[in-house]
Amino acid sequence: MTDSEVEVEVEEVSMMTSFEVWSNLILGLAFLGTALVAAKRMSWSRQQGGAETTVVTAFYSLILLTSSMRAVWFLIPTKVWKPSYIPVAYMAFDSDNDSWAGAFISELILTAGSLALFSIFILILVYWADILKKYFYPGARRSRPMMTFFGLVAMLVVMEAINALLFMLQVYSSEAMILFNALTLACVSMICVVEITIFSHRFRTVLKTLGAINQISTESQVRRIVWITVTGNFFFFTRAFLEAIFAALLLSYWHTEGTVSKVFTHKFYDSYVMAKHWSEVAILCLMLYILQSRFTAAARQGYQQVPEADQVQPPPASTSVIV
């Protein structure tokens, strides 16, 4: 694509519609509000004693990071980053078009928010896996959950760093960066759907067994597990569907046209952004609600760690850190 073609393309899509201006503002304020609530809750959790404080703080810090990154991306006017609201192709270090730097930074902020969001559920799955391993494989050696969590997140960060490096080395344009991110998020979303479903089923089995042994009702915890499973799977399945359709369209247009500029119309991109990010607001608010209800109750009742496998009657409250 020549420089003149890029200029024409940018001019065609640069103007933000009034709908886009207002929707970005409302979304930005929604994420900002979520960030403020998460910051307040995180400050509260640090003041609480007990072994669960680190886990609670980690959840709130990830919600805060996700919401902050999204608020920055939506509340800062698009023209600060780049001349076009709808993505267009940029090559790194293009002397004739210095907007590539802003577009690159904008994509990094967007990616950082996505990684922080997915890290929330990665952390949940890591702790679920650790607790379940305690019950299903009592003699097996268990790794430290936070180390496993940091390892998984680091792997995603390295993948995104390679994507950014390839852009900076001019191996491909910003279009390919967007395509890589869409494919990565679609794959991670489907993995989360599978893992949440498997761990949820096993967790419900454990809770029902503990309830029967101790003759104590675990229905509230089972319902909470089901609620997390249904909403989490709905979010990730929707995200995987959106990203897969998005990536398929990008690949199709890239193959036939040599550019993806024609797929990025205002109507299509607005629908994609609205569905993607309002679902994020919903899931973040849900996590804040679940954390507040769960850990407020835990603070009143007192925290109990996961018991050793040789204990005869492990209390059902032992899973309270996560559920």
N, C-alpha and C positions, 0 to 999 in steps of 0.2 A: 504494500500500500504506500503510495507516494505521500509527501508532506501535504500537498494540496488536497488530496483526498481525505486525509485525516482532518484538516481544517474544516472542510465542508461537512464531514461527518459530525464533528464536534458542534458546529453551528446549528445543525439540524436537531440535536438532542439536548443542547445546553440549557435551554430555558426550562425552569421548573414550573410546573403547573401550580395553581393555587391549592389544589388538592394535595399535592406532594409537600408543599410548604407547611400546611396545617397538619397533615398526617405525621410528618417528621417531628414537628413541635410537640404534638400530643404524645407520640411514642417516646420522645426524649424526656418529657416530663414524667411519664409513667415509669420509665427506667430510673430516673432520678429519685422519684419517691420510693421506689423499691430499694435503691442504694441507701437512702437515709434510714429506712426501717432496718435494713441489714446491719448498718453501722451501729445503730442504737442497740440492737440485739447482741451484736458481737461485743460491745463494751460491757453489757450486762453479763454475758457468759464468762468473760474474763474475771469478773468479780466473784464468781461462784467457785467454791472448792469442790474437790472430787476428781476422780479419774476421767470422768466424761468431758471435762472442760476443754481439753485439746480437740476432741472430735467435734464438739459443738462449735467451737471457735473456727475450726477449719471449714465447716459447712457455711457459717455466716460470712466468713472471709471470701469464699468462692462466690457466694451470691452477691456480695458487695463488689467484687472485682468484675463479675459479669455485667451487673447493672451499670457500673461506672463506665466501663468501656462502651456499652451501648448508648448511654446518655451522652458521652462525648461525641460519638459518631453521629447521633441524630441532632443534637443541639447546636453543634458547630455548623454554620452554613456550608453547603456543598462547594460553593465558589471559593472557599478558603483552601480546600484541598485541590480542586480541579474545576475546569470550566463546565464540565458536563455532569448532570445528575445521573443519567443513564450511562453505564459503563461503555467505554470505547477502547480501542487498542492503543497502548503506549509501549514504546520500547525504552529500556533503561538508557540513561545518558544520551538521550536524543537532544542534540544541540539546537535543533529547530523547534522543539516542543518541550519546554521545561516543566510542563504540567505532569510529566511522568512521576516526579518525586512526590507530589501531593497525592496522586492516585495510588502510589505504592504505600505511602504512610496510611492512607485511608483503608486500604485493604489489610494492612497489618493490624490496625485497631479492630477492624471487623473480625479478623481471624482470632485475635487474642480473646475477644468476647466469646466467640464460639468455643474455644478451647476451655475457657473457664466454666462455661455452662455445662459442657459435657463432663468436665472434671467432677461436678457435683454428683452425678450419677455413677461415675467411676468409683468415687469414694464410697458411696452406698454399697455398690456391688463388692468392693474389696472387703468391707467389713462383714457383709452378709456371708461371703465365701469363708472368711476366717471363723465366724461363729459356727457355720454349718460344718466346717472341717473338724471343729472341736467335738461335735456330736456324732457325725458319721464315721470319722476316722480318729478315734480318741488317742491312738498310739502314734499317729503320724506327727512328724516335726512341722511346726507352724512357723511361717515367716512373719515378720512384723508388718501389720497391715499398712502403716503409713509409708514404709519403704516400698512395698509393692505398688501403692498408689503413686508415689513419686516416680517410680520406674515406668509405669504405664503412661503417665502424663509426659514424662521426658521423651518417650518414644514419639508421641504425637508432635511435641515441640520440635524434635529433630526433623521429622518429616516436613513440617511447615518451614523450617529453616532452610532445608534443601530446596524447597519450592521457591522461597525468596531468593536464594543464592543463584538458582538457574535463571531467574528473571534478571538479576543484577549482572549476570554474565552474558546477557543478551541471547541466551539459548532460545527463549521464547518471549512472547509479549505478555502484557497484563491479562489478555484474554485467556491465555493458557493457565495463568495463576488462578483465575476465577474457576476455570474448569477443574483444575487439580483440587481446589478446596471443595467444590461441589461433590466430586467423586469420593473424596476422603470422608466428608461428613455423612454422605449416604451410606458408605460402608460401616462407619462407626455406629451410626444410628441403628442399622440392622443387627449389628453385634449386640448392642444394648438391649434391643427387643428380645433377642434369644436368651441372653443371660438373665435379664430381669424375670422372664417367664420361668426359666428353670429354677433359679434361686427362690423365687416366690413360692413355687409349689413345694420345694423342700422345706422352706421356712414354715409354711402353714402346717406341714406334717409334724415338724418338731414342736411347734406351739401346742397343737392338739394333743400330742403325746405327753408333753409336760403338764398340760391341764388335767389329763386323765390320771397321771401319776399322783399329782398333788391335790386332785379333786378341787381345783380352782378354775374358774372360767377364764379362758384366754380369748374370748370372742372379740373383745375390743382390739386386741393386738392383731388378730386375724383379719378383722375388717380394715385395720390400718394398712396391713400388708396388701390386701386386695386393692385398696384405694390407690396406694403408691404404684402397684402393678398396672392397673387399668389406665390411670392418668399418664404414667411414665411411658407405657407402651403406645398409647394413643399419640403422645407427643413425638416419640422417636419414629413411629411408623409414618406419621404425617411429615416429619422432617425428611425421612428417607425418601418418601414419595416425591416431595417437592424438589429435593436435590437431584434425584434420579431423572425426573422429567426435565429439570433445568439442564443437567449435564447432557442428556440425550439431544435436546434441541441445540445446544452449543456444538456438539460433535457433528450433528447433521448439517447445520449451516456452515460450519468450518470446512467440512468435506466438500460441500457443493459450491460454496461461495468464496472460500479462502479467507473469510472473515465472519465474525458473529455479530456484526453491527446491526444487521437486519432483524435479528431475533429480539434485540433490546428496544422494544417500543415502550412508550409511556404506559400503556394499558397493561401490557404483560409484566413489565418490571414492577409497577405499582402493586399488582396483585401478588406477585412473588414476595415482595418486601412486607406487605401487610400480613399475609398468611404466616410467613416465617417468624416475624418479630412479635406479633401479638400473641402467638402461641408461646413464645419465650416469656413474655410478661406473665401469662397465665400460669406457666409451670413454676416460675420463680415465686409468684405470690402463693401458690399452693405449697411449695416447699417451706416458705416462711410460716405458713399456717400450721403445717405438720410439725415443724421444729418447735414452734411456740407451745402447741398443745402437748407435745410429747415431753419436752424438757422442763416445762413448768410443772407437770405432774411428777416428773422424776425428781425435781428439786424438792417437792413437798414430801415425797415418799422416801427419798434417800436412794443413792445409786448402789446397785449391786453388779459386780463384775460377772462375766461369764464363768460359771463354775467349772471345776475340773470334772472330767468325764467319770471319775470313780465316785463322785458324790451320788448318793442314792436318790435324793429328791431335789434336783436342781430347780430353783424357783423360776416361774415363767417370766418374772420381771427381769431376768438376766439379759434379755435381749433389748432392754429399754434404750440402750445407746443408739440404736438404729431405728427401731420400730415402736 
